[in-house]
Amino acid sequence: MGIRTVFAVTGLALAAAFAPASAQEVTLRAVTSFAEGTQFSKNFERFIEKVNKDGKGVIQINYIGGPRAMPPFEVGNAVRTGVVDIANVTGAFYTNLMPEADGFKLISKPMSEQRKNGTWDYLNQLHNQKLNAQYLARQFHNVPFHLYLNKKIDKMDLTGMKIRVTPVYRDIVQALGGTPINTPPGEVYTALERGVVDGYGWPISGIFDLGWDKATKFRVNPGFYGAEVNVLVNLDKWKSLNDAQRKILNDAALWLEGLDAENVAINKAEDERQVKAGIQVLDFGPQVSQDFLKKANDVAWQSVIAKSPETGKKLRELAGN
Ligand code: 173
């Protein structure tokens, strides 16, 4: 190799080593904790499409998929360790790493407000510290949970019933006398079919995605708490991004939160579809509903504060309920 060539090659290597990060397109690996194409993955998939469109030459997302690729209760830890770069996951699935994540369902203010009143900042700090993650977005404001049953009840009492739960429903199911059985969504249908459980907790929307309507007889009103599904980015990866790359993600995150405006119409359509599918709504009137909601709120806060006294109280202050 001639001396000129050596200089030229060295020069190229140096140029590559010191090139500003902005010259390089980054690709993030993404997973979702809900089945691909279903209610609680759909908007994240639209977010990925948007990032891949707006981020050409800057940042791209490689969508690896859902629970077929990674068990849902492991997604939080995969973000923490950097096994994945970005994930769509509810706090209920990472309470092993952050017990107070069970309290997010109790924070019902819209994200536009949470971003102004300090809630987003506080939750971002929590995610930085406990999950090594940036709290990029929260979705599904205004989407309540319900109890769905296969045995009729004539009062708010689940005595003798086994109910599929995640941490979201555990305390209220217990408070109503039921036996909670922690089950990932992918196993709910079979558990219902085999009678391993007599019912389950799930939001108002999404039961048709996995065919659960065929194994569901009743839905209990009222809805309670609020679904939350977060977009988390591994913090080391986040810090390694340049301003342009972060801006693409942040802008897409705000756009994603804006999709929450669709939820009221979706809830209404899902409610009607359930009734058409023959699912009977059990409603015990305004007083019973009010007492139930108070009990649901009380037992959940008690449980969060017992597990995380300091952060639990702070979350309750921010939630204002
Ligand atoms: O029921 C669940 O699996 C659960 O906890 C949840 C949380 C947010 C959205 C949908 C389901």
Boltz pocket constraint, residues with backbone or C-beta under 6 A from the ligand:
constraints:
  - pocket:
      binder: B
      contacts: [[A, 40], [A, 90], [A, 92], [A, 165], [A, 166], [A, 167], [A, 168], [A, 183], [A, 184], [A, 185], [A, 201], [A, 202], [A, 203], [A, 227], [A, 228], [A, 229]]
      max_distance: 6.0
